Amino acid sequence: MDHYLDLTLLPDPEFPITQLMSALIAKLHRGLHDLRRTDVGISFPEVETAKHGLGSRLRLHGPAAALDSLLALNWLNGMRDYLQLGELAPIPAKVSWRCVSRVQVDSNPERARRRLIKRHGISEEEAHRRIPDSAAKRCDLPYVALRSNGNGNGFRLFIRHGPLLGAPTTGSFGAYGLSAEASVPWF
């Protein structure tokens, strides 16, 4: 985890930054999945000051070779008009560290009821009694809106930036560049 690369979304009159960030994360996900990389993490340096969502900057973190191979994949097709690609650079000497992870929220009681009916063979009325509409959970974390490649359903990928750490933690990153245990440099 010795290099980083900033991708900054440019303002566009047709698309809000939140929509462009969602498209950028979807493309990154496909690139990381195709390369089977587990050593590339992401962060959103503007998350704490952004008025909406995660901000306009996505920062990729990883070994220089991993970031080079990702760029060589040409995963940014269709996005280049909407962003400014920074230079691959070594991380600064003095940084903090933090985990940037996915948070899954069970926000859809209807889906939970369908699952209960299917798994336990109970009636719709019984499922509704067990899981009322008031069971829906809200999450105030920023998110990107994505679409599943498997079934085409839309979902929100909620992203948590954990507390600042004095030292890095090891682990692997998933195909979204997120990890609950591996940290990325924060600067």
FENWONOR-V623427 format. One record per residue. RES is the residue in one small letter. PHI is phi in degrees with one decimal (999 if undefined). OMEGA is omega as a letter, one per 30 degrees, with the letter a starting at -180 (* if undefined). D_FIRST is the distance of its C-alpha to the first C-alpha in Angstrom with 1 decimal. Layout:
RES/PHI/OMEGA/D_FIRST
RES/PHI/OMEGA/D_FIRST
This chain:
m/999/a/0.0
d/-114.3/a/3.8
h/-131.2/l/6.0
y/-146.7/l/8.1
l/-147.3/l/11.6
d/-95.7/l/14.5
l/-120.8/a/17.3
t/-110.5/l/20.4
l/-74.7/l/23.4
l/-94.8/l/26.7
p/-59.8/a/29.8
d/-137.4/a/32.2
p/-69.6/a/35.8
e/-93.9/a/35.8
f/-126.8/l/32.6
p/-68.8/a/31.1
i/-56.4/a/27.5
t/-61.6/l/27.1
q/-70.1/l/28.4
l/-65.1/l/26.3
m/-64.5/l/23.1
s/-61.0/l/24.4
a/-64.8/l/24.9
l/-64.6/l/21.5
i/-66.4/l/19.8
a/-62.1/l/22.4
k/-68.6/l/21.5
l/-60.4/l/17.7
h/-57.2/l/18.7
r/-63.9/l/20.9
g/-64.5/l/18.4
l/-65.3/l/15.7
h/-65.3/a/18.7
d/-62.9/a/20.2
l/-82.3/a/17.2
r/58.1/a/16.7
r/-86.0/l/12.9
t/-122.4/a/11.4
d/-114.9/l/7.6
v/-117.8/l/7.9
g/-113.4/a/8.5
i/-129.4/l/11.0
s/-151.5/a/12.8
f/-126.4/a/16.1
p/-59.0/a/16.5
e/-96.6/a/20.3
v/-57.9/a/20.8
e/-80.2/a/22.7
t/-113.6/a/24.9
a/-68.8/l/25.6
k/-73.0/a/29.2
h/-135.1/l/28.5
g/65.4/a/25.6
l/-98.5/a/22.0
g/95.6/a/22.7
s/-105.7/a/22.4
r/-119.9/l/18.8
l/-109.4/l/16.0
r/-112.8/l/12.4
l/-95.8/a/10.0
h/-125.5/l/6.2
g/164.8/l/4.2
p/-64.4/a/5.1
a/-54.9/a/8.3
a/-63.3/l/10.6
a/-67.5/l/9.7
l/-68.4/l/10.3
d/-61.6/a/13.2
s/-66.4/l/14.7
l/-66.5/l/14.6
l/-65.3/l/16.4
a/-66.8/a/18.8
l/-70.8/l/19.8
n/63.5/a/21.6
w/-73.4/a/20.8
l/-87.8/l/21.8
n/-50.2/l/25.4
g/85.5/a/27.8
m/-110.1/a/25.4
r/-59.6/l/25.2
d/-72.2/a/28.4
y/-107.7/a/26.9
l/-146.2/l/23.6
q/-110.5/a/22.3
l/-92.2/l/19.3
g/-76.9/l/17.3
e/-91.8/l/15.9
l/-65.2/a/12.5
a/-142.9/l/11.4
p/-69.9/l/9.2
i/-68.5/l/8.3
p/-61.8/a/11.6
a/-67.3/a/12.4
k/-106.9/l/13.8
v/-138.5/l/12.1
s/-97.4/l/12.9
w/-133.8/l/11.0
r/-158.4/l/12.6
c/-88.3/l/12.9
v/-115.9/a/14.1
s/-131.6/l/16.5
r/-86.0/l/19.6
v/-120.6/l/22.9
q/-95.5/a/25.9
v/-117.4/l/29.2
d/-84.1/a/32.5
s/-98.8/a/34.2
n/-121.1/a/36.7
p/-63.7/l/39.7
e/-62.6/l/41.4
r/-64.3/l/38.7
a/-63.7/l/38.8
r/-65.8/l/42.6
r/-59.6/l/42.5
r/-63.8/l/40.2
l/-63.7/l/42.6
i/-62.2/a/45.6
k/-66.5/a/44.1
r/-78.1/a/42.9
h/-117.3/l/46.0
g/63.0/l/48.8
i/-96.3/a/49.9
s/-75.4/l/51.6
e/-62.1/a/50.1
e/-62.6/l/52.1
e/-65.6/l/50.8
a/-62.8/l/47.2
h/-67.5/l/47.8
r/-65.9/a/49.4
r/-72.3/a/46.4
i/-126.0/l/43.8
p/-72.6/l/45.3
d/-59.3/a/43.9
s/-69.6/l/43.2
a/-77.4/l/40.5
a/-61.3/a/38.0
k/-103.7/l/35.0
r/-104.7/l/33.6
c/-133.8/a/30.1
d/-95.5/l/29.4
l/-71.9/l/25.7
p/-67.1/a/24.6
y/-149.4/l/24.4
v/-116.2/l/24.3
a/-94.4/a/27.4
l/-125.5/l/26.8
r/-125.4/a/29.1
s/-66.3/l/28.7
n/-71.2/a/28.7
g/-75.7/a/30.8
n/-116.0/l/33.6
g/80.1/a/33.3
n/-74.6/l/33.4
g/-81.3/l/31.7
f/-154.4/l/29.5
r/-102.9/l/27.4
l/-98.9/l/23.8
f/-77.9/a/23.5
i/-124.6/l/20.2
r/-110.9/l/19.7
h/-96.5/a/17.4
g/-70.4/a/17.6
p/-66.1/l/18.5
l/-69.0/a/16.5
l/-119.3/l/15.1
g/-83.9/a/15.1
a/-141.4/l/12.4
p/-70.7/l/9.3
t/-116.0/a/10.6
t/-95.5/l/9.7
g/153.6/l/11.0
s/-116.6/a/11.1
f/-107.7/l/11.5
g/-80.5/a/14.9
a/-73.4/l/16.3
y/-101.6/a/16.2
g/78.9/a/12.5
l/-110.5/l/13.7
s/-156.9/l/13.5
a/-83.1/a/15.9
e/-115.9/a/14.0
a/-85.4/a/10.2
s/-100.7/l/9.2
v/-121.0/l/7.4
p/-64.8/l/8.0
w/-123.0/a/11.7
f/-152.8/*/13.6
